Amino acid sequence: MQEPITVYIDYKSPYAYLAIEPTLKLEKDFLVAIEWLPYTLDIPDFLGSATVDKQGNVIEEQRSAHQWRRVRYSYMDARRYANLTGLTVRGPQKIWDSTLANMGLLFAKEQGKAEPYSDMIFKRFWRRELDIENSEIIKAVLQEAKVNTEKFQDFVVGKGPALHDAIREEAEAIGVFGVPMYVLDGELYWGREHLPLIRQKLTNKDLARSSLDAKSPDNAPNAASYMT
């Protein structure tokens, strides 16, 4: 039986982006089932807001000096780790509303396509190649991920917003406040820096695939093996 791990992400978070690959490795190394859920961050609430032009000049802002220091450090830190893994992280030119893209995740999940959809959204958004507020663009990405989009527009104006908001409310009820946030055995782990601890817990629960393979009857020694 697979161990469930819930992972909350938001496409406008560079830290969520950098956590995707090491999180997917959990499925390769352990008997786990990852459930991806959106948690749309309200960045202006804790980091203020700003808009810059293509040259990086600030043309509008509502940030304190302290908030600017935090933002600049965050992107410097994200790029540092991105460079180690060959990923591109370019600071966005404004605070994007990722609600639509996050609803796209929910729609893709219904057809088992959450991971290819997320891969394209994350990579293109952080290269500044994707408008995540444009429904036609999100629909096109879904189609690239082999998702049937016939009912996507109905979803966006129908049950999508209510489902998105309900997931956010449920997340906050259990203590979620940022991304990536992992939920394992009812405990919260914020940030990919906790992945070593999560891996250790899974190892302690004897869920490592290598351990399970070693215990498989197919790998049990037979009489002939002792004679060679």
Secondary structure, DSSP 8 states (H G I E B T S, - for coil): --EEEEEEE-TT-HHHHHHHHHHHHHHHHBSEEEEEEE----HHHHH-EEEE-TTS-EEEEE--HHHHHHHHHHHHHHHHHHHHHT------SS----HHHHHHHHHHHTTT-HHHHHHHHHHHHTTT---TT-HHHHHHHHHHTT---TTHHHHHHTHHHHHHHHHHHHHHHTT--SSSEEEETTEEEESGGGHHHHHHHHHHTT-BHHHHHHHSGGGS--GGGGG-
